[in-house]
Amino acid sequence: MLYFAKSETDDPHGQISLETALTVKSASAAIGRDNAFVVSTPTASFYCCAPTVEEKDAWIGAIGRAIVRYSHATAGGALDGRGGDEEADELDDVELDEDAAMLGIKPGIALSESIA
């Protein structure tokens, strides 16, 4: 998932690997910003803000589903990109693209604002 500091027309500020993400949860109270959420990986926590509470909830849902898919895939060894089922990998990509469409974004485009 790509993220941007100001605008998705700028170069991406960075990338969050959902394959290594551990959790996603609301973070508005923690950082004092409306519609904030945090994606945690083993090495970093990424605080992001969505324009509305509905979009924040949609992001949390979509990222949460991706985390579950990747965790099941690596536990079973079938979908982790190490010699597993390529058709299932493609289906996961389609599901992630559908999640992006539900959020009204282009696949590979993340939030327009992140908090460093």
C-alpha positions in Angstrom: 0.0 0.0 0.0 1.5 3.3 -1.0 1.1 6.4 1.1 1.5 10.1 0.3 2.6 13.0 2.5 0.3 15.6 0.9 -1.3 14.6 -2.4 -1.5 11.5 -4.5 -0.3 13.5 -7.4 3.1 13.8 -5.6 5.6 11.0 -5.5 4.7 8.3 -2.9 6.2 9.1 0.5 6.6 5.4 1.1 5.0 1.9 1.1 3.5 -0.2 3.8 3.8 -3.9 3.1 0.5 -5.5 4.0 2.2 -8.9 4.0 4.0 -7.9 7.2 1.3 -5.8 8.8 0.2 -7.0 12.2 -2.7 -4.8 13.1 -4.8 -1.9 11.9 -7.0 0.1 14.3 -8.5 3.5 15.0 -6.0 6.0 16.4 -8.0 9.3 16.6 -7.8 9.5 20.4 -4.2 8.4 20.5 -3.0 11.2 18.2 -5.8 13.8 18.6 -6.8 13.9 14.9 -10.2 13.0 13.5 -10.5 9.9 11.3 -7.0 8.6 12.2 -5.9 5.0 12.1 -2.6 3.1 12.6 -1.2 0.2 10.6 1.5 -1.6 12.7 4.2 -3.8 11.2 7.1 -5.5 13.1 9.4 -2.5 12.4 7.1 0.6 12.4 3.7 2.1 13.0 2.1 4.2 10.3 -0.5 6.8 11.4 -2.8 7.9 8.6 -5.9 10.1 8.3 -9.0 9.6 6.1 -11.2 12.5 5.0 -14.3 11.0 6.8 -15.2 8.5 9.5 -16.8 6.3 6.9 -13.6 6.2 4.8 -11.5 5.5 7.9 -13.8 2.6 8.7 -13.5 1.3 5.1 -9.7 1.6 5.2 -9.6 -0.3 8.5 -11.9 -3.0 7.1 -10.0 -3.4 3.8 -6.5 -3.4 5.4 -7.8 -5.8 8.1 -9.1 -8.2 5.5 -5.7 -8.0 3.7 -3.9 -8.8 7.0 -6.1 -11.8 7.6 -5.6 -13.1 4.0 -1.8 -12.7 4.3 -1.7 -14.3 7.7 -3.7 -17.3 6.6 -1.6 -17.5 3.4 1.7 -17.6 5.2 0.4 -20.0 7.9 -0.6 -22.4 5.2 2.2 -21.6 2.9 0.0 -21.5 -0.2 -0.4 -17.8 -0.9 2.8 -16.2 0.3 4.5 -15.9 -3.0 7.0 -18.7 -2.3 5.8 -21.4 -4.7 2.2 -21.4 -3.8 -1.0 -21.2 -5.8 -0.6 -18.4 -8.3 -4.3 -18.4 -9.2 -5.1 -17.7 -5.6 -2.5 -14.9 -5.5 -4.3 -13.3 -8.5 -7.6 -13.7 -6.8 -6.2 -11.9 -3.7 -5.0 -9.1 -6.0 -8.5 -8.8 -7.5 -10.0 -8.6 -4.0 -7.6 -5.9 -2.9 -8.4 -4.0 -6.1 -12.1 -4.4 -5.3 -11.5 -3.0 -1.8 -9.7 -0.1 -3.4 -12.6 0.5 -5.8 -15.0 0.5 -2.8 -12.9 3.2 -1.2 -13.0 5.2 -4.5 -9.3 5.0 -5.2 -7.1 3.5 -7.9 -5.4 0.3 -7.0 -1.9 1.0 -5.5 -3.1 4.5 -4.4 -3.4 5.0 -0.6 -4.3 7.9 1.5 -3.5 11.5 0.6 -2.3 12.3 4.1 -0.1 10.4 6.5 1.4 11.5 9.8 5.1 10.9 10.1 
